[in-house]
Every structure is written in structure tokens, then in C-alpha cells.
């Protein structure tokens, strides 16, 4: 299955490690440090220039190939999209 993150960006649901709300998760220092580390390593994709609401972590080829997508779509909406496309 695929999940549309905004604009022209789509990821497969099998690759998704987590979907996180930026307002609630960036309160903690470890999360802010992780976000900074991902940005320094060049693994951040900004999906849109609109106000960011969510970041989505994906992983390909084991734990070595992580990508963080910054999305203007709320985490609740992304979760609903996953549930609506799921056949479980």
C-alpha cells in the first residue's frame, strides 16, 4: 500500500517506521536532537513549503537507510489514510 504525504510525495506503508506530530514530539530534547542529526546527514525531505505538522520516518534496506519526510498533513489524517487503505 502507499501513503500520500502531500504534494507529489508517496511512500509505501511497509517502509514507515513512525508518524509523529511535530507540535507534541519536538518538546523533548532527544527528539529535537534526532531531528537535527537527520537534517545534518541530509536525510530530510520537505514535502511542501506549507506549515509543517508531521514528520514521517521511513526505512529501506534495514536500519541504515532512513529518511525523514516533513509533511503539512496532520498525523491524524495520515493515520486515517492508512486505515482506509488497509485490508486487515
DSSP file (Angstrom, degrees, kcal/mol; ACC not computed):
  #  RESIDUE AA STRUCTURE BP1 BP2  ACC     N-H-->O    O-->H-N    N-H-->O    O-->H-N    TCO  KAPPA ALPHA  PHI   PSI    X-CA   Y-CA   Z-CA
    1    1 A X              0   0    0      0, 0.0    12,-2.3     0, 0.0    13,-0.5   0.000 360.0 360.0 360.0 159.3    0.0    0.0    0.0
    2    2 A X  E     -A   12   0A   0     10,-0.3     2,-0.4    11,-0.1    10,-0.2  -0.882 360.0-152.0-121.1 152.0    1.0    3.6   -0.5
    3    3 A X  E     -A   11   0A   0      8,-3.1     8,-2.2    -2,-0.3     2,-0.5  -0.990  13.7-140.1-125.9 124.3    0.6    6.7    1.7
    4    4 A X  E     -A   10   0A   0     -2,-0.4     6,-0.2     6,-0.2     3,-0.1  -0.732  17.6-177.4 -83.7 121.0    0.3   10.2    0.1
    5    5 A X  E     -     0   0A   0      4,-2.5    68,-0.5    -2,-0.5    67,-0.4   0.510  55.5 -72.4 -97.4  -7.1    2.3   12.6    2.3
    6    6 A X  E >  S+A    9   0A   0      3,-0.8     3,-2.5     1,-0.2    -1,-0.4  -0.456  97.3  17.6 128.1 157.3    1.5   15.8    0.3
    7    7 A X  T 3  S-     0   0    0      1,-0.3    -1,-0.2    -2,-0.2    41,-0.1  -0.272 129.9 -28.6  49.2-123.8    2.4   17.4   -3.0
    8    8 A X  T 3  S+     0   0    0     39,-0.3     2,-0.5    -3,-0.1    -1,-0.3   0.021 106.7 117.9-109.0  26.4    3.9   14.7   -5.2
    9    9 A X  E <   +A    6   0A   0     -3,-2.5    -4,-2.5    38,-0.1    -3,-0.8  -0.846  31.1 166.2-106.9 125.1    5.3   12.5   -2.4
   10   10 A X  E     -A    4   0A   0     -2,-0.5     2,-0.3    -6,-0.2    -6,-0.2  -0.995   9.4-173.2-133.8 137.7    4.1    9.0   -1.8
   11   11 A X  E     -A    3   0A   0     -8,-2.2    -8,-3.1    -2,-0.4     2,-0.3  -0.917  30.5-107.8-126.2 156.4    5.8    6.3    0.3
   12   12 A X  E >   -A    2   0A   0     -2,-0.3     3,-1.2   -10,-0.2     4,-0.5  -0.638  22.7-131.9 -81.7 143.0    5.0    2.6    0.8
   13   13 A X  G >  S+     0   0    0    -12,-2.3     3,-0.7    -2,-0.3    -1,-0.1   0.756 103.8  67.2 -67.3 -23.4    3.4    1.7    4.1
   14   14 A X  G 3  S+     0   0    0    -13,-0.5    -1,-0.3     1,-0.2   -12,-0.1   0.784 100.1  50.5 -65.3 -26.3    5.8   -1.2    4.5
   15   15 A X  G <  S+     0   0    0     -3,-1.2    44,-2.3    43,-0.1     2,-0.3   0.611  84.0 110.3 -86.9 -13.3    8.7    1.4    4.9
   16   16 A X  E <   +B   58   0B   0     -3,-0.7    42,-0.3    -4,-0.5     3,-0.1  -0.479  35.3 174.0 -73.9 125.3    7.1    3.5    7.5
   17   17 A X  E     -     0   0B   0     40,-3.3     2,-0.3     1,-0.4    41,-0.2   0.806  66.9 -19.3 -92.7 -40.4    8.7    3.3   10.9
   18   18 A X  E     -B   57   0B   0     39,-1.4    39,-2.4     2,-0.0     2,-0.5  -0.981  45.0-141.0-167.2 154.9    6.6    6.0   12.6
   19   19 A X  E     -B   56   0B   0     -2,-0.3     2,-0.4    37,-0.2    37,-0.2  -0.993  30.6-172.2-122.0 123.4    4.4    9.1   12.1
   20   20 A X  E     -B   55   0B   0     35,-2.7    35,-2.5    -2,-0.5     2,-0.5  -0.944  24.9-127.5-127.9 137.8    4.9   11.9   14.6
   21   21 A X  E  >  -B   54   0B   0     -2,-0.4     4,-2.1    33,-0.2     5,-0.3  -0.691  17.2-148.0 -79.5 125.8    3.1   15.1   15.3
   22   22 A X  H  > S+     0   0    0     31,-2.5     4,-1.5    -2,-0.5    -1,-0.1   0.858  92.3  56.7 -65.8 -35.7    5.6   18.0   15.3
   23   23 A X  H  4 S+     0   0    0     30,-0.5    -1,-0.2     1,-0.2    31,-0.1   0.890 116.9  32.0 -64.8 -39.6    3.8   20.0   18.0
   24   24 A X  H >4 S+     0   0    0     -3,-0.2     3,-0.5     1,-0.1     4,-0.2   0.806 120.3  47.0 -91.4 -30.2    3.9   17.3   20.6
   25   25 A X  H >< S+     0   0    0     -4,-2.1     3,-1.0     1,-0.2     6,-0.2   0.787  99.4  64.6 -85.9 -26.4    7.1   15.5   19.9
   26   26 A X  T 3< S+     0   0    0     -4,-1.5    -1,-0.2    -5,-0.3    -2,-0.1   0.431  81.9  82.8 -79.6   4.7    9.5   18.4   19.5
   27   27 A X  T <  S+     0   0    0     -3,-0.5    -1,-0.2    -5,-0.1     2,-0.2   0.863  79.7  74.7 -71.0 -36.0    9.0   19.4   23.1
   28   28 A X  S <> S-     0   0    0     -3,-1.0     4,-1.8    -4,-0.2     3,-0.2  -0.563  79.2-136.4 -84.3 142.4   11.6   16.8   24.2
   29   29 A X  H  > S+     0   0    0     -2,-0.2     4,-2.7     1,-0.2     5,-0.2   0.884 101.6  57.8 -64.5 -41.6   15.3   17.5   23.7
   30   30 A X  H  > S+     0   0    0      1,-0.2     4,-2.2     2,-0.2    -1,-0.2   0.889 108.0  48.1 -58.6 -36.7   16.1   13.9   22.4
   31   31 A X  H  > S+     0   0    0     -6,-0.2     4,-2.6     2,-0.2    -1,-0.2   0.925 111.3  49.3 -68.9 -42.9   13.6   14.3   19.6
   32   32 A X  H  X S+     0   0    0     -4,-1.8     4,-2.3     1,-0.2    -2,-0.2   0.898 111.4  50.4 -61.3 -39.9   15.0   17.8   18.7
   33   33 A X  H  X S+     0   0    0     -4,-2.7     4,-2.4     2,-0.2    -1,-0.2   0.902 110.0  50.0 -63.9 -41.0   18.5   16.3   18.7
   34   34 A X  H  X S+     0   0    0     -4,-2.2     4,-2.5    -5,-0.2    -2,-0.2   0.915 110.0  50.4 -64.0 -42.9   17.3   13.4   16.4
   35   35 A X  H  X S+     0   0    0     -4,-2.6     4,-2.1     1,-0.2    -2,-0.2   0.917 111.7  48.2 -60.3 -43.8   15.7   15.9   14.0
   36   36 A X  H  X S+     0   0    0     -4,-2.3     4,-2.5     2,-0.2    -2,-0.2   0.895 110.8  51.2 -63.9 -40.6   18.9   17.9   13.9
   37   37 A X  H  X S+     0   0    0     -4,-2.4     4,-1.9     2,-0.2    -2,-0.2   0.914 110.0  49.0 -63.2 -43.7   21.0   14.8   13.3
   38   38 A X  H  <>S+     0   0    0     -4,-2.5     5,-2.2     1,-0.2     4,-0.4   0.895 112.0  49.4 -63.5 -39.2   18.8   13.7   10.4
   39   39 A X  H ><5S+     0   0    0     -4,-2.1     3,-1.1     1,-0.2     5,-0.2   0.911 109.5  51.1 -67.8 -41.5   19.0   17.2    8.9
   40   40 A X  H 3<5S+     0   0    0     -4,-2.5    -1,-0.2     1,-0.3    -2,-0.2   0.858 108.6  52.3 -62.7 -35.3   22.8   17.3    9.1
   41   41 A X  T 3<5S-     0   0    0     -4,-1.9    -1,-0.3    -5,-0.2    -2,-0.2   0.544 114.3-118.4 -80.5  -5.3   23.0   13.9    7.5
   42   42 A X  T < 5S+     0   0    0     -3,-1.1    -3,-0.2    -4,-0.4    -2,-0.1   0.724  77.5 124.5  79.7  21.5   20.9   15.1    4.5
   43   43 A X      < +     0   0    0     -5,-2.2    25,-3.2    -6,-0.2     2,-0.5   0.084  41.0 104.1-102.5  23.3   18.1   12.6    5.1
   44   44 A X  E     -c   68   0B   0     -6,-0.3     2,-0.5    -5,-0.2    25,-0.2  -0.911  47.8-168.4-110.4 130.3   15.2   15.1    5.4
   45   45 A X  E     -c   69   0B   0     23,-3.3    25,-2.7    -2,-0.5     2,-0.8  -0.970  12.2-150.0-116.9 117.7   12.8   15.6    2.6
   46   46 A X  E     -c   70   0B   0     -2,-0.5    25,-0.1    23,-0.2    23,-0.1  -0.789   8.2-166.1 -88.1 113.3   10.5   18.6    2.9
   47   47 A X        +     0   0    0     23,-2.4     2,-0.3    -2,-0.8   -39,-0.3   0.827  66.6   2.8 -70.5 -33.6    7.3   17.6    1.1
   48   48 A X        -     0   0    0     22,-0.5    -1,-0.1     2,-0.2     4,-0.0  -0.959  59.5-125.4-150.5 161.1    5.8   21.1    1.0
   49   49 A X  S    S+     0   0    0     -2,-0.3     3,-0.1    -3,-0.1     2,-0.0   0.336  80.7 104.9 -92.9   6.3    6.6   24.7    1.9
   50   50 A X  S    S-     0   0    0      1,-0.2     2,-0.2     0, 0.0    -2,-0.2  -0.249  94.5 -62.8 -74.8 172.6    3.4   24.9    3.9
   51   51 A X        -     0   0    0      1,-0.1     2,-0.2    21,-0.1    -1,-0.2  -0.400  60.9-123.7 -59.0 122.0    3.4   24.9    7.7
   52   52 A X        +     0   0    0     -2,-0.2    20,-0.3     1,-0.1     3,-0.1  -0.479  39.2 164.4 -73.6 139.1    4.8   21.5    8.7
   53   53 A X        +     0   0    0     18,-2.7   -31,-2.5     1,-0.3   -30,-0.5   0.599  59.7  26.4-120.9 -26.2    2.6   19.4   11.0
   54   54 A X  E     -BD  21  71B   0     17,-2.3    17,-3.0   -33,-0.3     2,-0.4  -0.968  53.6-152.1-142.2 149.2    4.1   15.9   10.9
   55   55 A X  E     -BD  20  70B   0    -35,-2.5   -35,-2.7    -2,-0.3     2,-0.5  -0.997  13.8-159.9-123.9 140.6    7.3   14.1   10.3
   56   56 A X  E     -BD  19  69B   0     13,-2.6    13,-2.9    -2,-0.4     2,-0.5  -0.961   5.0-151.8-119.2 126.9    7.3   10.5    8.9
   57   57 A X  E     -BD  18  68B   0    -39,-2.4   -40,-3.3    -2,-0.5   -39,-1.4  -0.868  16.8-177.0-100.0 127.6   10.3    8.2    9.3
   58   58 A X  E     -BD  16  67B   0      9,-2.9     9,-2.1    -2,-0.5     2,-0.4  -0.872   9.1-158.1-120.1 158.0   10.8    5.6    6.7
   59   59 A X  E     - D   0  66B   0    -44,-2.3     2,-0.3    -2,-0.3     7,-0.2  -0.985   8.8-179.0-140.9 125.5   13.4    2.9    6.5
   60   60 A X  E   > + D   0  65B   0      5,-2.2     5,-0.9    -2,-0.4     4,-0.1  -0.898  68.3  12.0-118.2 151.7   14.7    1.0    3.5
   61   61 A X  T > 5S-     0   0    0     -2,-0.3     3,-0.6     3,-0.1    -1,-0.2   0.901 125.7 -54.9  53.6  50.4   17.3   -1.8    3.3
   62   62 A X  G > 5S-     0   0    0      1,-0.2     3,-0.7    -3,-0.2    -2,-0.1  -0.362  95.7 -41.3  80.0-164.9   17.4   -2.3    7.1
   63   63 A X  G 3 5S+     0   0    0      1,-0.2     3,-0.3    -4,-0.1    -1,-0.2   0.478 122.3  76.9 -80.0  -1.8   18.1    0.4    9.6
   64   64 A X  G < 5S+     0   0    0     -3,-0.6     2,-0.7     1,-0.2    -1,-0.2   0.747  86.5  56.6 -82.9 -23.0   20.9    2.0    7.5
   65   65 A X  E < <S+ D   0  60B   0     -5,-0.9    -5,-2.2    -3,-0.7     2,-0.3  -0.626  70.0 161.3-114.6  72.5   18.8    3.9    5.0
   66   66 A X  E     - D   0  59B   0     -2,-0.7     2,-0.4    -3,-0.3    -7,-0.2  -0.700  15.2-172.1 -94.9 144.8   16.4    6.1    7.0
   67   67 A X  E     - D   0  58B   0     -9,-2.1    -9,-2.9    -2,-0.3     2,-0.5  -0.996  11.7-150.2-133.8 140.2   14.6    9.1    5.5
   68   68 A X  E     -cD  44  57B   0    -25,-3.2   -23,-3.3    -2,-0.4     2,-0.5  -0.952  10.0-161.1-112.1 125.4   12.5   11.7    7.3
   69   69 A X  E     -cD  45  56B   0    -13,-2.9   -13,-2.6    -2,-0.5     2,-0.6  -0.913   7.4-150.3-105.9 128.6    9.6   13.4    5.5
   70   70 A X  E     -cD  46  55B   0    -25,-2.7   -23,-2.4    -2,-0.5   -22,-0.5  -0.888  24.7-173.4 -98.1 120.4    8.2   16.7    6.7
   71   71 A X  E     - D   0  54B   0    -17,-3.0   -18,-2.7    -2,-0.6   -17,-2.3  -0.883  34.7-146.6-121.7 144.6    4.6   16.9    5.8
   72   72 A X  S    S+     0   0    0    -67,-0.4     2,-0.4    -2,-0.3   -66,-0.1   0.469  77.7  96.3 -82.3  -1.5    1.9   19.6    6.1
   73   73 A X  S    S-     0   0    0    -68,-0.5   -20,-0.2   -19,-0.1    -2,-0.2  -0.732  83.5-110.4 -93.4 136.8   -0.8   16.9    6.7
   74   74 A X     >  -     0   0    0     -2,-0.4     4,-2.2     1,-0.1     5,-0.2  -0.217  19.4-120.7 -65.3 153.9   -1.7   16.1   10.3
   75   75 A X  H  > S+     0   0    0    -22,-0.3     4,-2.3     1,-0.2     5,-0.2   0.845 113.6  56.8 -63.5 -33.9   -0.7   12.8   11.8
   76   76 A X  H  > S+     0   0    0      2,-0.2     4,-2.1     1,-0.2    -1,-0.2   0.908 107.7  47.4 -64.4 -41.5   -4.4   12.0   12.5
   77   77 A X  H  > S+     0   0    0      2,-0.2     4,-2.2     1,-0.2    -2,-0.2   0.909 111.3  50.4 -66.4 -42.3   -5.2   12.4    8.8
   78   78 A X  H  X S+     0   0    0     -4,-2.2     4,-2.0     1,-0.2    -2,-0.2   0.902 109.8  51.2 -62.9 -39.7   -2.2   10.3    7.7
   79   79 A X  H  X S+     0   0    0     -4,-2.3     4,-2.4     1,-0.2    -1,-0.2   0.904 108.8  50.9 -63.1 -41.2   -3.3    7.6   10.2
   80   80 A X  H  X S+     0   0    0     -4,-2.1     4,-2.4     1,-0.2    -1,-0.2   0.892 107.9  53.4 -62.4 -39.0   -6.9    7.6    8.7
   81   81 A X  H  X S+     0   0    0     -4,-2.2     4,-1.2     2,-0.2    -1,-0.2   0.900 109.3  48.4 -63.4 -40.2   -5.5    7.3    5.2
   82   82 A X  H  X S+     0   0    0     -4,-2.0     4,-0.9     1,-0.2     3,-0.4   0.929 112.5  48.0 -65.2 -44.3   -3.5    4.2    6.3
   83   83 A X  H  < S+     0   0    0     -4,-2.4     3,-0.4     1,-0.2    -2,-0.2   0.868 109.9  52.8 -65.1 -35.7   -6.5    2.6    8.0
   84   84 A X  H  < S+     0   0    0     -4,-2.4    -1,-0.2     1,-0.2    -2,-0.2   0.756 113.5  43.0 -71.8 -24.1   -8.7    3.3    4.9
   85   85 A X  H  < S+     0   0    0     -4,-1.2    -1,-0.2    -3,-0.4     2,-0.2   0.522  93.0 103.7 -97.4  -6.5   -6.3    1.6    2.6
   86   86 A X     <  -     0   0    0     -4,-0.9    -3,-0.0    -3,-0.4    -4,-0.0  -0.515  53.5-161.6 -80.2 143.0   -5.6   -1.3    4.8
   87   87 A X              0   0    0     -2,-0.2    -1,-0.1     1,-0.2    -4,-0.1   0.101 360.0 360.0-107.1  20.9   -7.2   -4.7    4.1
   88   88 A X              0   0    0     -5,-0.1    -1,-0.2     0, 0.0    -5,-0.0   0.464 360.0 360.0 -91.1 360.0   -6.7   -6.2    7.5
